[in-house]
Structure formats: structure tokens, C-alpha cells
Amino acid sequence: MNYFDNKEILKTFYEQYGLLEHFDRDNAYLEKAFDEINKIWLDNFNQIETVNYLMLAEAPLWGRDRKYIYNSETSNTQFFYRSDLSNILRIRIADKKEFIKICNEIGLLIVDISPFPFNENDTAINYRKLSRRQYRELVSSTIPTFFEKHIKLVAEKKSANIKTFFRYARVKDNFEDLISKVLIDHSIIKIKDEISEISQKGGGIDKTKLAKIIKKNCYDNIHFEQ
């Protein structure tokens, strides 16, 4: 996966919406972030034997603190707390590194739908400030250069009964029609209605929803250190 094609899409987007004066500064951050995030994701993906659960996220927070679900040097956030997983699996999870290890062991993989970690400090664009139409336009444009490339890799490791779900209901509502086509094309799902979501009011994970997705027989034989 390379950044160049995504860069060209982004530049066109900035130009279209009168933001070209900010592009060079924003792109310097976004390209560096893309390369670092992509390396972390691929290194982690290589640790997974079989993908049993595919969580569809939005984009990394990143920024100066390099906040990302697969960056073991940063703490868990509301996106996915260690306690969410430890409560479901009924085990103790000591730190972020162990959290990532256990996700890999049960075959839980997280894939973002957008390649750009926009934020208020580093970029002129913020996802929450984009209109629904603008946001869909950007995601749709980058599907072949980003999301689909990840899904092709997932397809090589997917289990026969892989479960796919959105982290956020709002992302499901806004992008399910775009994302589901890619997932169907690569035999991740059969129909759009298979994709669930695990959000709850207040922004956290609904542990009841996630527990229903994570089936006991997928981790019964995995040894967890207590």
C-alpha cells in the first residue's frame, strides 16, 4: 500500500473545496502518518493466523501523540477499552500490548475505512466538520486505493464464519452501502444485512452486542495468562 494515489485524491478534494492553501502543510503530516500507521497495521496483521472478527472503524486519531489502536505505546481509548474485552473474555488484560496480543489470538482485526487521520490540530479538515456528502465523496474515492487493499489481505486469512461489524452506528448509517459492496465482492459477507454495529449512547462499546458476536468456541482453546 502506498500513499501516492491517496495523495492525489486528497489534493483534488482540497482544491474542490477551496482548501488548497492548506494542502502542503496538511499533506506533510498525513503522508508521514499514513506510512507509520500502515507499517504498524501490517506488522500486526502478520501476527494474526485467522481473521474471525472484522471491526470496521473510521480513521486513527493519531496526531502528535500517535494515538492508534495498534500502537502499543499509547493507551486504550473509548474506541476500545481493555476492560471491554477483558469483561467479555473474563480475563485480566494487563496493558495495551497484551490487549493487542489477545485481539490477535482470537482473530479480531480492525480496519479503518478512511486513510486520513484528520484532526483539529494538524489538518484544516476535521471529519465532524465535513458534510455527509463530502465525507461520502472522500471515502468513495479512496476505497480502491485504501479500504479495498486492506480487504483483499483480510480475504486471504478470513475464517469460514467471519463476523463483520461497525464500531460506530453513525459510520454504518453513512457508509454501509459503499463498504458492503467491497465486502461482498471479496466474500467477506454475503449480504449487506450481515454487518452489525457495537456502539452505545455516550460513545463507548456496547459490551452485550460485542459479546454476542464473539463466540465462546473461538477462544475456548486459547491459553490466556491470568
FENGI-V346282 format. One record per residue. RES is the residue in one small letter. OMEGA is omega as a letter, one per 20 degrees, with the letter a starting at -180 (none if undefined). Layout:
res->RES omega->OMEGA
res->RES omega->OMEGA
This chain:
res->m omega->r
res->n omega->a
res->y omega->a
res->f omega->a
res->d omega->r
res->n omega->r
res->k omega->a
res->e omega->r
res->i omega->a
res->l omega->a
res->k omega->r
res->t omega->r
res->f omega->r
res->y omega->a
res->e omega->a
res->q omega->a
res->y omega->r
res->g omega->a
res->l omega->a
res->l omega->r
res->e omega->a
res->h omega->a
res->f omega->a
res->d omega->r
res->r omega->a
res->d omega->a
res->n omega->r
res->a omega->r
res->y omega->a
res->l omega->r
res->e omega->r
res->k omega->r
res->a omega->r
res->f omega->a
res->d omega->a
res->e omega->r
res->i omega->a
res->n omega->r
res->k omega->r
res->i omega->a
res->w omega->a
res->l omega->r
res->d omega->r
res->n omega->r
res->f omega->a
res->n omega->r
res->q omega->a
res->i omega->r
res->e omega->a
res->t omega->r
res->v omega->r
res->n omega->a
res->y omega->r
res->l omega->r
res->m omega->a
res->l omega->a
res->a omega->a
res->e omega->r
res->a omega->r
res->p omega->r
res->l omega->r
res->w omega->a
res->g omega->a
res->r omega->a
res->d omega->r
res->r omega->a
res->k omega->a
res->y omega->a
res->i omega->a
res->y omega->r
res->n omega->a
res->s omega->r
res->e omega->r
res->t omega->a
res->s omega->r
res->n omega->r
res->t omega->r
res->q omega->r
res->f omega->r
res->f omega->r
res->y omega->r
res->r omega->a
res->s omega->r
res->d omega->a
res->l omega->a
res->s omega->r
res->n omega->a
res->i omega->a
res->l omega->a
res->r omega->r
res->i omega->r
res->r omega->r
res->i omega->a
res->a omega->a
res->d omega->a
res->k omega->a
res->k omega->r
res->e omega->r
res->f omega->r
res->i omega->r
res->k omega->a
res->i omega->r
res->c omega->r
res->n omega->a
res->e omega->r
res->i omega->r
res->g omega->r
res->l omega->a
res->l omega->r
res->i omega->r
res->v omega->r
res->d omega->r
res->i omega->a
res->s omega->a
res->p omega->a
res->f omega->r
res->p omega->r
res->f omega->r
res->n omega->a
res->e omega->a
res->n omega->a
res->d omega->a
res->t omega->r
res->a omega->a
res->i omega->r
res->n omega->a
res->y omega->a
res->r omega->r
res->k omega->r
res->l omega->r
res->s omega->r
res->r omega->a
res->r omega->r
res->q omega->a
res->y omega->r
res->r omega->r
res->e omega->a
res->l omega->r
res->v omega->a
res->s omega->a
res->s omega->a
res->t omega->r
res->i omega->a
res->p omega->a
res->t omega->a
res->f omega->a
res->f omega->a
res->e omega->r
res->k omega->r
res->h omega->a
res->i omega->r
res->k omega->r
res->l omega->r
res->v omega->a
res->a omega->a
res->e omega->a
res->k omega->a
res->k omega->r
res->s omega->a
res->a omega->a
res->n omega->a
res->i omega->r
res->k omega->a
res->t omega->a
res->f omega->r
res->f omega->r
res->r omega->a
res->y omega->r
res->a omega->a
res->r omega->r
res->v omega->r
res->k omega->a
res->d omega->a
res->n omega->a
res->f omega->a
res->e omega->a
res->d omega->r
res->l omega->a
res->i omega->a
res->s omega->r
res->k omega->r
res->v omega->a
res->l omega->r
res->i omega->a
res->d omega->a
res->h omega->r
res->s omega->r
res->i omega->r
res->i omega->r
res->k omega->r
res->i omega->a
res->k omega->a
res->d omega->r
res->e omega->a
res->i omega->r
res->s omega->r
res->e omega->a
res->i omega->a
res->s omega->r
res->q omega->r
res->k omega->a
res->g omega->r
res->g omega->a
res->g omega->r
res->i omega->r
res->d omega->a
res->k omega->r
res->t omega->r
res->k omega->a
res->l omega->r
res->a omega->r
res->k omega->r
res->i omega->a
res->i omega->a
res->k omega->a
res->k omega->a
res->n omega->r
res->c omega->r
res->y omega->r
res->d omega->a
res->n omega->r
res->i omega->r
res->h omega->r
res->f omega->r
res->e omega->a
res->q omega->none
